[in-house]
Amino acid sequence: MPTTKNTNTYRALGIWSPHYNGSQPEYITIKELQNRTGIDFFCNLDDDIEQAVEETVDHAFWQY
């Protein structure tokens, strides 16, 4: 999860890549990844930061 030190901005991207013939990876929010896996990835962040990171994908930053 990259962070920009001068602005203290956090960004995260979930990648879902099923292992079957012809599947393409999906770029999803961390919240969606958590729903699919049952894992709480950023439980140690403050709740307001955690919610923002988990629900947001910065498409321009990740360039996909």
N, C-alpha and C positions, 0 to 999 in steps of 0.2 A: 504494500500500500504506500505509494509515494506521497510525501508531504512536501509542501513548499515552505521552507523555514521562515522566509521573510513575511509570509502571510498566515502561517500556521494552517494551511488548507490541506485537508485530507481528501484523497480520491481513491476509489476502489472499483474494480470491474470483476464481475463473475463470468467465468467461461464454462459453459456446459457442453461437454463433448462426449456423446454416447459412443460406445464401441460397437457399432454395427456397420455393415457395408454401406458406403455411400452417404453416411451421416455427415453433416456439416456442424461445426461448433456454433453455439448460440452465445452471444454477448448479452448478459443479463445483469440485473442489479444484484447486489449481495443479499438483499432481502429475499429475492426469488431463489437464489442459490441456497440460502438457509432453509427456505420452505421445502426445497427438493431433497436436501441432505439431512435436515434435522440438526445441523451444527450451528452454534452461535459463534461466528468468527470474531467479532469485535466486542466481546462482553466486557473487556477491561477499559474501554473508552467511556468518557462521560456520556450519559444517556442522550443529551441533545446532539452531541457530535456523532455518536453511534447511529442515531436515527438518520441524520443527514447523509452520512457516508453510505449507509445500507440502502437508502431509497433513491440515490442519485447516480447517474452515469454521465460523465462529462465526455460526450462523443468527440468533441473537438480535441480534447486532451489526449484521448486514447487513439485517435486517428484511424477509426475503422468505419 
